[in-house]
Amino acid sequence: MEKRKVVILGDGVAGLTAAVYAARADLKPLVITGYESGGQLMLTTEVENFPGFPEGILGPELVENMRKQAERFGAEYLYKKAEKIEGQEMNFKIHTDEEVIEAETIIIATGASARTLKLEAEKKYFGRGMSICATCDGAFTKGKRVVVIGGGDSAMEESLFLTKFADKVTIVHRRNEFRASKIMQERVLNHPKIEVVWDSELTDVKGDDAKITHAVLKNTKTGEESDFETDFIFYAIGHDPNVGFLNGLVKLDDKGYIDTDKEQRTSVPGIYAAGDVQDHNWRQAVTAAGTGCASAI
């Protein structure tokens, strides 16, 4: 395979936006998709907050549209996973499990994986009542009962946001105190729509083919399980940026995400980063698209 001017790692919104811009600039980008092709939008059903779709669009459909758009301008796809990067500007080598690809520049858009509890029910209900993003899916909870799993600042923020829509928000936490900052705890504990189930963890989800009806909660002190009525379950137990393959090649911030400047440059000249792999604040499709655009430009 000839040396590429641009290789993009990841084909979520950030990577595909970068591919559109790079391809239109006649850079003939190669997109190495990774094994979780499409990013977190593949776990979402209807996306209502991406500009240009007044009636909303399915997450996988939006990804596929972007993939076709980049391909139309000359982007190519390799359905492999980057295992290692070595080299320096104008002369990088990207190792997959079967080959080595040479590149002048690299855009890393490998995203961040939301932590889950690895329950069998997640396969059935993610995107159908289970979610990892209150900002994305909160509007669907109007008049509903919602459970939030977690005890850090993210769980507090998600819960407070969901009170704008849901009738009742219940935070389930496996300990008897939160890890969140004191001010966030106070806001949650004093909110009339929020209650807390302490010393409990989610062990299963019940429902029919259309919706969730119960969260199965296990008391961490007694071991007793009970069914808790709910319509939606949101995970707020953190994200892990997909940076393991870098092996310290680029500088990370104090949260483990790739550190970039305002033009999406990393600490290594010729390597850029976009999307959730370098963004632990917004984690939205539209912001990922913006950083993907900036990286390509």
C-alpha positions in Angstrom: 0.0 0.0 0.0 1.4 3.4 -1.0 2.1 6.0 1.6 -1.0 8.0 2.5 -1.1 11.8 2.9 -3.8 11.4 5.6 -4.9 8.4 7.6 -7.9 8.8 9.9 -8.4 6.4 12.8 -12.1 5.9 13.6 -15.3 6.3 11.6 -17.6 7.9 14.1 -18.9 11.5 13.5 -15.5 13.1 14.1 -13.5 10.7 11.9 -16.1 10.8 9.1 -16.3 14.6 9.1 -12.5 14.7 8.9 -12.8 12.3 6.0 -15.3 14.5 4.1 -13.1 17.6 4.4 -9.8 15.7 3.6 -11.4 14.0 0.7 -12.8 17.2 -0.8 -9.3 18.6 -0.5 -8.1 15.8 -2.7 -6.0 14.2 0.0 -7.5 10.8 -0.6 -7.8 9.8 3.1 -7.8 6.3 4.3 -10.2 5.7 7.2 -9.2 2.8 9.5 -12.6 2.1 11.1 -11.7 0.0 14.2 -13.8 -2.9 15.4 -16.5 -0.7 16.9 -17.4 0.9 13.6 -19.6 4.0 13.7 -18.9 5.1 17.2 -21.5 5.8 19.9 -24.2 6.9 17.5 -24.6 3.2 16.7 -26.0 2.7 20.2 -28.6 5.5 19.6 -32.0 5.2 18.0 -33.3 8.6 17.1 -31.0 11.7 17.0 -33.0 14.9 17.3 -30.3 17.4 18.1 -28.0 17.2 15.0 -28.6 20.3 12.9 -30.4 19.8 9.5 -32.8 17.0 10.5 -36.0 18.6 11.7 -37.8 15.3 12.1 -34.7 13.6 13.6 -32.7 10.7 12.2 -31.6 7.3 13.4 -28.0 7.2 14.7 -26.8 4.4 12.5 -28.5 6.1 9.5 -26.7 9.4 10.2 -23.3 7.5 10.4 -24.0 5.7 7.1 -24.9 8.9 5.3 -21.7 10.5 6.5 -19.7 7.4 5.4 -21.3 7.6 1.9 -20.7 11.3 1.7 -16.9 10.9 2.4 -16.7 8.0 0.0 -18.3 10.0 -2.7 -15.3 12.5 -2.5 -12.7 9.7 -2.5 -12.3 8.5 1.0 -11.4 4.8 1.4 -12.2 2.5 4.3 -10.1 -0.3 5.9 -12.1 -2.4 8.4 -9.3 -3.1 10.7 -8.1 -1.8 14.0 -4.9 0.2 14.6 -2.7 -1.7 17.0 0.3 0.6 17.2 1.7 3.9 15.7 5.4 4.6 15.4 7.6 7.1 13.5 7.5 10.9 13.1 6.0 13.6 10.9 5.8 12.7 7.3 6.9 9.2 8.1 4.4 7.4 10.4 3.8 3.7 10.4 0.4 2.4 11.5 0.3 -1.3 12.4 -2.9 -3.3 12.2 -3.1 -7.0 12.9 -2.2 -7.8 9.3 -0.3 -5.0 7.7 1.7 -1.7 8.1 0.3 1.5 6.6 2.6 4.5 6.0 1.2 8.0 6.4 2.4 11.6 6.3 -0.2 12.7 8.8 -2.7 11.1 11.2 -6.1 12.1 12.6 -7.0 10.1 15.7 -10.8 9.9 16.1 -11.1 6.7 18.1 -13.6 8.0 20.5 -14.4 7.1 24.1 -16.3 4.1 25.2 -19.0 4.6 27.9 -18.6 2.2 30.8 -21.4 -0.2 31.2 -22.3 -3.0 33.6 -22.0 -5.8 30.9 -25.5 -6.9 31.5 -27.2 -9.2 29.0 -30.2 -6.9 29.0 -28.0 -4.0 27.6 -28.0 -5.8 24.2 -31.8 -5.6 24.1 -32.5 -2.2 25.6 -29.6 0.2 24.7 -31.3 2.8 22.5 -34.7 1.5 23.6 -34.9 2.9 27.2 -31.3 2.5 28.2 -28.9 5.3 27.4 -25.4 6.7 28.1 -26.3 10.3 27.3 -29.0 12.4 29.1 -28.3 15.4 26.9 -29.0 13.2 23.8 -32.0 11.3 25.1 -33.5 13.4 27.9 -36.3 14.8 25.8 -37.7 11.3 25.4 -38.3 11.0 29.1 -41.1 13.6 29.4 -43.6 12.5 32.0 -41.6 9.4 32.7 -39.8 7.7 35.6 -36.0 7.6 35.2 -33.2 5.8 37.0 -29.6 7.1 36.9 -26.8 4.7 37.8 -23.7 6.4 39.3 -22.4 8.6 42.1 -20.0 11.1 40.7 -20.3 14.6 39.2 -21.5 13.1 35.9 -24.4 11.3 37.6 -25.4 14.5 39.4 -25.3 16.6 36.2 -27.2 14.0 34.3 -29.9 13.7 37.0 -30.3 17.4 37.3 -30.7 17.7 33.5 -33.3 15.0 33.4 -35.5 16.8 35.9 -36.4 19.2 33.1 -38.3 16.4 31.5 -38.9 13.4 33.7 -41.5 13.3 36.5 -39.2 11.5 38.8 -35.4 10.8 38.8 -34.0 8.1 41.1 -30.2 7.8 41.5 -29.0 4.3 42.3 -25.6 4.3 44.0 -23.7 1.2 45.3 -22.3 3.1 48.3 -23.9 5.1 51.1 -22.3 8.4 50.0 -21.6 10.1 46.6 -18.2 10.7 45.2 -19.4 14.0 43.6 -18.4 17.4 44.6 -20.2 18.9 47.6 -22.0 21.6 45.7 -23.4 19.0 43.2 -24.5 16.7 46.0 -26.4 19.5 47.6 -28.2 20.4 44.4 -29.2 16.8 43.9 -30.2 16.0 47.5 -32.3 19.2 47.8 -34.1 18.7 44.5 -37.8 17.8 44.9 -37.8 15.5 41.8 -34.8 13.5 42.8 -34.5 10.6 45.3 -31.6 8.3 46.0 -31.5 4.5 46.5 -28.2 4.0 48.5 -26.1 0.8 48.8 -27.6 -0.7 45.6 -26.5 -1.8 42.2 -28.3 -2.6 39.0 -28.2 -6.4 38.2 -30.8 -6.8 35.5 -33.5 -5.0 33.5 -37.0 -6.2 32.9 -39.5 -5.2 30.2 -41.2 -6.3 27.0 -40.1 -6.0 23.4 -41.1 -2.3 23.3 -40.1 -0.8 26.6 -38.4 -1.1 30.0 -40.7 -1.7 33.0 -38.3 -2.5 35.9 -34.8 -2.2 37.1 -33.6 -5.1 39.2 -31.7 -3.7 42.1 -29.5 -5.6 44.6 -28.7 -4.3 48.0 -24.9 -4.4 48.4 -25.1 -5.0 52.1 -27.9 -7.6 52.4 -27.8 -9.1 48.9 -31.5 -8.8 48.6 -32.9 -8.1 45.1 -36.0 -6.1 44.3 -37.9 -4.8 41.2 -37.9 -1.1 40.9 -40.5 0.4 38.5 -38.9 2.7 35.8 -39.3 3.7 32.2 -35.7 4.7 31.4 -32.2 3.8 32.7 -29.2 6.1 32.2 -25.6 5.1 32.9 -23.4 7.8 34.3 -20.4 5.7 35.4 -17.8 7.3 33.2 -16.1 7.0 29.9 -12.8 5.5 28.8 -11.0 7.2 25.9 -9.7 4.7 23.4 -6.0 5.5 23.6 -4.5 2.2 24.7 -2.9 1.5 21.3 -0.9 4.8 21.5 1.4 3.5 24.2 2.3 7.0 25.4 3.1 8.3 21.9 1.1 11.6 22.5 0.5 13.6 25.6 -2.7 12.9 27.5 -4.5 15.3 29.9 -5.1 14.6 33.6 -8.2 12.6 32.7 -6.5 10.3 30.2 -7.8 12.0 27.1 -5.5 13.2 24.2 -4.3 16.7 24.9 -4.8 19.0 21.9 -4.4 22.7 21.2 -7.1 24.9 19.6 -6.3 23.6 16.1 -6.6 19.9 17.3 -2.8 19.4 17.2 -1.4 16.8 19.6 2.1 16.9 21.2 3.5 15.0 18.1 3.8 17.1 14.9 1.7 15.6 12.2 -0.8 13.9 14.5 -4.1 15.5 15.3 -7.0 14.3 17.4 -10.8 14.9 17.2 -14.0 13.9 18.9 -14.5 12.1 22.2 -11.0 10.8 22.4 -9.9 14.4 23.2 -13.2 15.8 24.5 -14.4 14.9 28.0 -16.7 17.9 28.4 -19.3 17.9 25.6 -19.4 14.5 24.0 -21.9 15.5 21.4 -22.1 14.5 17.7 -22.1 18.1 16.6 -19.0 19.0 18.6 -17.3 15.9 17.4 -18.0 17.0 13.8 -16.6 20.4 14.5 -13.3 19.0 15.8 -13.1 16.6 12.9 -13.5 19.5 10.5 -10.8 21.5 12.3 -8.4 18.5 12.2 -8.8 18.1 8.5 -8.4 21.8 7.7 
